[in-house]
Every structure is written in C-alpha cells, then in structure tokens.
Amino acid sequence: MKYWNQFLEEAKKHIPKSIDCEIKMISSTNSLTRFANSHIHQNVEEEVADIYLTVHKDDKTITLNSNITSIDSPKSLIDKALAEVENSPNDTGWAGMPESDSSFNSYKEIEPKNPEERAGKVKDFIEVGKDFNAAGYCSTSVDHYFVWNTNGLESSDSTTSAFIDGIFRTETSSGSSHRGGTSLEDIDSETAGIEAFKLAKDSQNPKDIDPGKYEVVLGPEAVSTILVFLGVYGFNARSKIEGTSPIQMNSQQFDEKLTLIDDPHRDKSLGFKIDASGAPKKTLEIVKDGVPKSLFHTRRTAKELNEDNTFHELFGWGDSFGGIGTNIYLNPGSSTKEDMISAVERGIYINEFWYCRVLDPITQVVTGLNRNGSFLIENGKITKPVGRLRFTQSFIASLAAGNVISLGSESRFADSEFGEGILNVPMLHLKEFNFTGGVSG
C-alpha cells in the first residue's frame, strides 16, 4: 500500500483542478507451481503493480497505463496524458466518475502462500494416479486494488485465490480436472486427481461415433464455457448497443430451471467487491427461472441505454469494452451425476469443451471440440469412450425452454475459455446438442 500512497500523494500535486482524473493501481503477487511427467519442475513468483491514469478534459478522454517501475514519476505520466488528450477525439460517451459516497475500503495485508504448501496440493493430485503421466499447475494469488478520482472517491480492496488444474495422460487418452477457491485450504486436490485419473483410465482407446444430435451430460467446465460465452457476447450491454446480443429481456428465453446470479458478496466468492471504477459491486439477478432480467453494465453503457449501472467494468479492459460478470453462479438442481447418466437413452458425457469460436453472435452459434474425457451413454449406462467430435450449436438454443432436463446438485468453480474463477456451476443434462463432424470437419 505504501507504493500507492506515495504515488497518489505526489500525483495530486500535478493534476489541474479543471479536469476529471481517475488513478487506479492493481498490485498482485502471483505464485505458480508447475508439474509435468508427474514431477514438479518449476516454482515461480511475480510481484507486479500496474497504474492506470484516465484524464478527461474539454470533452476528450485518454487512458494511459504502465507498470509502476516503468514510470519516471507521477508528474511525467500526468504531463504525458495532458499532452496526448489534446489529440484525442471528442468523447461523447463520457459518463463521469463515481462520487465520493461510493468509496469502499477493504484493504488487508495478506501474506502469499509458500511453495511447500502448493507442492503438497500437487502431491495429493499426482499420487492418486501414479501409473499415469500427470501434468498441470497449482497457483495462488494475492491481489490489491486502489482507486482515486477527482470527485473525492477513494476505494481499495484485497482478494486471494488458489487453483489447481491437472491432467493424466495415457497413450490413447487424457482426463482433466480443475478446482478453485479463495485459498489453498479450499482446494481438494485429491478429489480433483481422482476425477482426472478415472477419466483418463476409462477413456483409453476411444471409438469414433457418427455425428448428429445427442443428449448430453456436461461436466462443470463444459457448462462454464457455454455460460461465459453468453456472458461476454450476450449479457454484455456493449453487445446490445452494437446489435449483436441475442438476449431478449423479460422473455422466457431459457429453460425455467435456470437461475443465474452475479454475487460478489457470497461466502468464498472470488475476486474484488468493487468494479474497476472503485464503486461497490452489487448482487445482480441475471436470469430468473429462465427469464433474462439484466445486462452487465459499465458507466458508459448505462448512459447509452439510459439504464442503471450494474458496476461490471472489468479491470484493465476499460469501460468502453462493456460489462463482464465475474462472480456468476448457476443455481444447482437436485440430480447427481449418476442420476443424469441413468436418465439418458442414448447420449454423450462430455468433461469439457475447447477451441470454441463464435460463428454467429446473433444466434450464439458456436463451434468447438470435446476433450479430456467423453463417453457414449446407452440405456442409462456408459458403454464406451468416444473420440474427438466437433459441435456446431447455438448456446442459446442449448439452454432454451424444454432442452434442460436437469441440473446437478453440486456446484464448484470451473475453468472456462475466458479464465478461471468466473463461474460457479453444476453439471447439466441437456435433451439435444448438435455434433457436426470429427476433429477435421
């Protein structure tokens, strides 16, 4: 915190009173233990502190950012911003900055975890599958965020996170598992290892099956991928402004079993409780009983659509990108994994998706592949492992009314193609999912 206080006090001396100014700093200690060939091969730790300076003057706006060690002085950074803002275009979307009464202070001194603690989690993962080749990582982070602006706002927050992500491989198969939490103590790496080992063991010598429409039982990582695509490209208010969002507010667009909440204040929730502007985040109902209720807003998008700001400006992305939910919870159901599989006449169990790309943002048609554990289900039982399949599927339609058969009774933080710790989700059993070919088409 001393770096922030020193920088800010010096910066205040050089900010003209006639401008709007916002200064932010994110300070992180990121620690990583990597393992491959069932042995730890790397321990690294990095301390970084990045400064973001926004200046709004004469209807023009500019934001500069730099690592604090690369800045000659606060004065030099401010002088550079004041010079460059003159050449910026008029900013008609400027929505101002939060007022002083939005200040939120929850800074805490937190000691980073040591490598031995991460190594213990890696050991627990590896030992359950000694006969197979294990690889992956265990990470811990301590993050601090500070915001000040010329309206008098001063906010701060601190957060911690821990993850383990690992895979077991054989010559013909692989199985992966992921766990996340606020601390290493929250991480059950042995259970993650058991899950990954069983997937790798059971999926050896996979068989090709014909493409087509199948029932699917989706693991949390596959569910997380669907929801994060909808969050970034659908519920982001910027997409609505640009005409590319498929979300239809207050209509029965999704199955009534689905309720989606963004809740940064839930016990053990990951991430900061303030958004990038320094204002406190609020619990937001995104989808209630299948009905979309809110978009993710920043100051700019709220102004453009004349709606309330939901405080979802993301750190480092800027308020022009639009709002992104980072504390998304899909309410669980009452079915176990065994319940879901036993209810399938003919379908596929999928552990996770990867290499997913949007083909049509309006319908949310996405193409991608399955990996790290997929199995054919026949008459309520897993009968054989299946190889790589390409899907081409509208994620909106996959969650539409009547297509969601059941939700899992247990939820956890799941990885996604946009990062880990964003979503906490259960498994899903869907009536229909469209597979269009093998890995090459």
HELIX and SHEET records of a PDB file:
HELIX    1   1 LYS A    2  LYS A   12  1                                  11    
HELIX    2   2 ILE A   68  SER A   70  5                                   3    
HELIX    3   3 PRO A   74  VAL A   85  1                                  12    
HELIX    4   4 SER A  100  SER A  102  5                                   3    
HELIX    5   5 PRO A  115  GLU A  127  1                                  13    
HELIX    6   6 LEU A  184  ASP A  186  5                                   3    
HELIX    7   7 SER A  189  ASP A  202  1                                  14    
HELIX    8   8 PRO A  220  TYR A  233  1                                  14    
HELIX    9   9 ALA A  237  GLU A  242  1                                   6    
HELIX   10  10 ARG A  299  LEU A  305  1                                   7    
HELIX   11  11 LYS A  337  SER A  342  1                                   6    
HELIX   12  12 PHE A  395  SER A  398  1                                   4    
SHEET    1   A 6 LYS A  60  ASN A  67  0                                        
SHEET    2   A 6 HIS A  39  LYS A  57 -1                                        
SHEET    3   A 6 ASP A  20  ALA A  36 -1                                        
SHEET    4   A 6 ASN A 133  ASN A 149 -1                                        
SHEET    5   A 6 GLU A 154  ARG A 169 -1                                        
SHEET    6   A 6 ASN A 105  SER A 106  1                                        
SHEET    1   B 6 LYS A  60  ASN A  67  0                                        
SHEET    2   B 6 HIS A  39  LYS A  57 -1                                        
SHEET    3   B 6 ASP A  20  ALA A  36 -1                                        
SHEET    4   B 6 ASN A 133  ASN A 149 -1                                        
SHEET    5   B 6 GLU A 154  ARG A 169 -1                                        
SHEET    6   B 6 SER A 174  GLY A 181 -1                                        
SHEET    1   C 6 LYS A 381  PRO A 385  0                                        
SHEET    2   C 6 VAL A 365  GLU A 378 -1                                        
SHEET    3   C 6 ARG A 346  ASP A 360 -1                                        
SHEET    4   C 6 GLY A 212  LEU A 218  1                                        
SHEET    5   C 6 LEU A 428  GLY A 437 -1                                        
SHEET    6   C 6 ARG A 390  SER A 394 -1                                        
SHEET    1   D 6 LYS A 381  PRO A 385  0                                        
SHEET    2   D 6 VAL A 365  GLU A 378 -1                                        
SHEET    3   D 6 ARG A 346  ASP A 360 -1                                        
SHEET    4   D 6 GLY A 212  LEU A 218  1                                        
SHEET    5   D 6 LEU A 428  GLY A 437 -1                                        
SHEET    6   D 6 VAL A 404  LEU A 407 -1                                        
SHEET    1   E 6 VAL A 291  PRO A 292  0                                        
SHEET    2   E 6 LEU A 284  LYS A 288 -1                                        
SHEET    3   E 6 LEU A 260  ASP A 262 -1                                        
SHEET    4   E 6 ILE A 328  LEU A 330 -1                                        
SHEET    5   E 6 LEU A 423  VAL A 425  1                                        
SHEET    6   E 6 ARG A 412  ALA A 414 -1                                        
END                                                                             
